[in-house]
């Protein structure tokens, strides 16, 4: 009997892989200077990249080199990059040292008790989300291999193109409704 | 309903719901599930293992559970001890959280300060389950303070009765009173703990009191914590024996360079709920805060985009411990250095990493009757990695590690080696082959110079993965795996040692 349930569970998880939208729940944590931060603080401007990492995770640190490049390239277009450290109290002292030594400019948050990681459904690190400016998940990825950063950039560009098209469309609709649109 | 059916029904329900039904604003069903099938380990066969973590959040309230299901293959004449069916909900909690208040009923993870007085946690890398069951509440008091109060208990392996603790922490942020200063640049803290430690069925009381503070600025930060303990001394197993602990960390940041220093002085501080910083790069200490002092210096720099350098030195030592005619001292000395280099040729997307660690852990017993004896291990550990991406869709990685261990007692040396080669296509599928060997000196179990039997262990592991959509990873593996904290296929996780064939499906929903 439970073999059937296992099989159905596998089918259900696979089925949910491509269906349904997902948003991350609001979370509250602190940055490296212990200032309180909420996820919603970053809504409203541009897309948000969230990456869960640790100073003891080498693939995580490899990914950060590219996340920093992405941030520098798109920050003026409203991109936020949040790197959430899952370092515990034993290694949290290494977080700011690592960030400052590498001269990274993205936002770093701390998740010492792994509460945010659990709330976001992160099974292992590195785990990366791309959200729209309202918290809806556009892309998510478990792990990092060299080259993965290209996929994230592709998704960011797609988001900006769609937003630009939407802006043009909204403006055209407004003009038609106000009678100012010319053929 | 039997627990396995319940867990799998929850899994089925939650994944279906999250995938197919719009649950509405401010309602979230989120979690992860790792299902492992057909796994066979060295000690006994496993048929299925499932680890489900899920949270249902409505507005600011959350119900969470973590369930573990272990279903061994039923052997004809019964399963040996340790391989019986094992199904448990290992975590269940109710949480309320908004921007000023956090409250838990049930299991919670929480660290006060840097863990000198209280830490409730689960460490997957070392399979340490020190999660407390109780109540915890934390609240902000306007802009210049926050308060945490908690109580809880957990039962340590080998104990029939739980350990219990009650604790409170207050953080003050004086700069919150001034509009022009960063609110949390300066923090002052006070902590108090009252605990009852189970000792063979007898509860022994101890108390902790202390405080500290931190100052954080763009160019430097400093953290300090001092704690005094009274009552039961867990380390020496003596009632009414005082102890204390001091931890200080400071960092300086100048453009492209970070310098750091840490200092610890722990004197009979350890008890079941504490987990103070080790002040070593490896995270290992002499006795987890029982009786040790030490320091560590580190430096890191990215002088230009393509090159990162890091290194450090740590030393710890224990106070001499006298027992009869012998006096024992222990110490640890550690050096490490590592670098990462991105090859600055645009057509060649390659990264090289290399490092070296020197670790010397020794214990010297001076005995006026039996003579001197030195035990411990000297480890030397160079390693290297190469990561290469080509033709946009392909990447390969090659990693190698070599570790030599010399036992001080016998001066015998044995070695561990690891090679790892991996390939990924379009970040959605890939394969890894890992080889490890270790020539353990079996004879050390029976005494030096007796029956010098050298046994070589070898592990060869083949693994492939494919991502199913964005939220699921299917892993197929075959061979022998040594186990431990492993980074493979671009993911870091704890792996149990085993041999055989494995299918693993990791999902997030």
Interface residues (C-beta under 8 A of the other chain):
Chain A: X1 X2 X5 X6 X8 X9 X10 X12 X13 X14 X15 X16 X17 X18 X19 X20 X21 X22 X23 X24 X25 X28 X32 X33 X34 X35 X36 X38 X54 X56 X57 X58 X59 X60 X62 X65 X88 X89 X90 X91 X92 X93 X94 X96 X97 X98 X100 X101 X102 X103 X112 X113 X114 X115 X118 X119 X120 X121 X122 X123 X124 X125 X126 X127 X139 X140 X141 X142 X143 X144 X145 X146 X147 X148 X150 X151
Chain B: X2 X4 X5 X8 X9 X11 X12 X15 X16 X18 X19 X20 X21 X22 X28 X30 X31 X32 X33 X34 X35 X37 X48 X53 X55 X57 X62 X64 X71 X97 X98 X99 X102 X108 X109 X110 X111 X113 X114 X115 X119 X121 X123 X140 X182 X183 X184 X185 X187 X214 X216 X221 X223 X249 X251 X253 X255 X256 X257 X258 X260 X262 X275 X277 X278 X283 X298 X300 X301 X302 X308 X310 X342 X349 X351 X353 X385 X387 X388 X389 X392 X393 X394 X395 X397 X422 X424 X427 X430 X467 X468 X469 X470 X471 X472 X473 X487 X489 X490 X491 X492 X493 X505 X506 X507 X508 X509
